[in-house]
Amino acid sequence: MTEPAMAPRNAPPDQAVTGLILAGGLGRRMSADGRGTDKGLQPLRGRPMVEHVIERLRPQVDALLISANRNLERWRAFGYPVLPDEIGGFAGPLAGLHAGLRATATRWLVTAPCDSPFLPVDLVERLAAAIRAEGVRVAVARTGTQVHPVFMMVERAALAGLEAFLAEGHRKAEAWYATQPFAEVDFGDEAAFINLNTPEELRSADA
């Protein structure tokens, strides 16, 4: 899979969005020995799971990046820039967001995890609409009372605040975005945000 890094969205510069697929976690629950594996590279319906994520996210954005910390050449084979964390120790989604905000050439960055292959095809549209309507810097997906902080749109200008937050040793995404002007966007379909963490969940989705 070697598609170009630019998607045919043609947004005005101040509305252009880069997508960031978060694939830098340890994935311990997906591996039989508990040592961890790259979840997005596991097969789902005959393809690596991340290909399903790319298929849904790429048309919604103007550029695409992948956050990964292992097997970098395998991730690069998908045809998009790959960003290892600049913060060591597998520090979680915020470390991936940090690398993405540092690398993006667009004003806006939207994140999605590599293990959520059914993500909404209108994710970016609805997060961006909330940002415009409420004049905020961050928009986060929610279903009912369940917040999905790995599905968020962030203005690049939030980088300085994120760096300060991480420098203090904090790692929790919800705690960080609460320091920013933010909106939560309610999506009705909980199934769209299912993440496949274990071999059993993967087999169920495959069926």
N, C-alpha and C positions, 0 to 999 in steps of 0.2 A: 504494500500500500504506500504509494508515494505521491499523494495529492499535493498540490501547491499549498503553501501556508496561508494564502489569502483566499477568503471565501467571497462569493459574488454578492456582497451586501451593499457596497457603495454608499455607506453612511457619510453624512457631512463630518468633517474632522472633529468637531466638538461632541459628536454623538458616536464616534467610532468606538467599537468595543473589541477587546482581545479576550478570547476564551483561554482559561487555564485549567487543564485537567490535572487533578491532584492524585498523584500515583507514588508519592514518596514515603508511604507508611511501611511499617514492618510486616503487616499481614500475617501475624502469628496464628490467628484462628483459621486461616485458610490452609495452613500447612499441617501435615500429619504429625511431624516431629516437634511442632511448636516453635521452630526456629525462625519461621517467617518465609513469605514468598511474595512475589509481585502479583497482587490479585488481578490487576488489569490484563495480565498476560495469560490468565487461565482461560481455557476454551469455553465458550458459550455458543451453542447452536452452530458449531463448526468454525467459529472465528474467535480470536482473542476478545475477551470481554470489552476491552477499551475500544475496539473498532465499533461496537454498538454505541458507545458514548460519543465517539468522534462523529459518527453518522448523524446523530441527533443534534449535537452542539455546533458542528462546523458551519452549517448554513445560517446559523443565528448570529455569527460573529464575523469580524473583518480580518482577524488573524488568530492563530491558535498556537498555544504553548503547552508543553507537558512538564510537570514537576515530578522528577523521579530521582532516586538516590542509588539504585543498583541496576545492573544490566543495561547500562546507558546505551550501548550500541543497539540492543534490541528495541529500545524505545525510539531511538533516532530513525530506525527503519520505517516508522510510520510516516516519516516525511516532515516532521515539525521540530522546531527547536526544543531541546530538552534542558531543563534547568535543575541541577542539584541544589539542595538547600545550602544556603550560606551560613546557616546556624547549625552546628553539629548536634549529634545525639538523637536524630529522628524526632525532632521537636514538635511534630504534628502539623495540622493544616495551616496554622499561621506562619510556619517557616516556609511552606510552599507559597503562600500568599505574598510573603515578604520578597521572595525571589522573583515572583511574577511581577509585582509592582515595580521592582527595580529594573526589570527587563522590558516591560511593555512600552511600546511607542504610542499607545493610544491613551486618551484621557480616562477611559473606563476599562475595568477588568472584571470579568465574571468567572467564578470558579464552579467546578463540578467534579465530583470524585470519580475515579476510574472504575468503581464497583457499583455504579448506579446506571445500568444500561437502558433503563426505561424513562430517563429524565424528560421533562416536558419539552415539547417542540416550541412552546411559546415562553420558555423560561426567561430569556433575555428581554423580550418584548414587555413582559409584565413587570419585571424588576425595574427596567428603565422607565416605564410609565409611572411607577411609584416614586422614583427619584425625581422625575420632572414635576409631578403633582405636589410633592411634599417638600421639595427643595433640600433634600438630604444628601449625605455623602455616601451612605451605605444602605443597600436594600437586601433583605434576607428572606428566603422562602420559609413558609409556614403552612402546615396543614392542621386546621383546628387549633389545638393548644400545643402541638408539637412543632418546635422550631428546627429548621434544617440549616445550621450555620455553615456547612460546607457548600451550600448553594447560595452564593451572595454576589452582589455587584458592588464594586468599590471604586471610588474615584482615586486616581493616582496620587492626588494631593494628600491622601490619608497616610502615605508612606511614613512621613516623619513621626506621626503619632504612633504608628505600629512599631517602628524601630525603638522608640522610647519604651513602649509597653514590653517588648521582648527583652530589652536590655535590663529591665527590672526583674527578669526571671519568670514573667507570666507567660502562660501558654494557652489559656482557654479562650476559644473564639468568641463565645457569648460575652465574656467579660470585656474583651477588647472592643467589639463593635458597640457595646453600651457606652463607651467613652466618646463615640462619634455621633453626630446627627444621623439617625437611622430610621428606617421604616421596615416593618414586617409585612410581607405580602402573602395573603392566604390563597393557596392553591387547593382546589377541592379534591384532587385525585391523590390519595396517599400512596397508591401503588406506583405512581411515577417516581417516587422518592425511595423505593426499596433499594437497600444496598445489600450486596451478596458477600457475606463475611466468611462463610464456612463452605466446605465441600458439599454439605447437605443442602444448603440454600442454593448453591450453584446447580446441583443436580435437579432440584425442584424447578428452578427457572428453565433449565435446559429441556425439561419434559413439557 
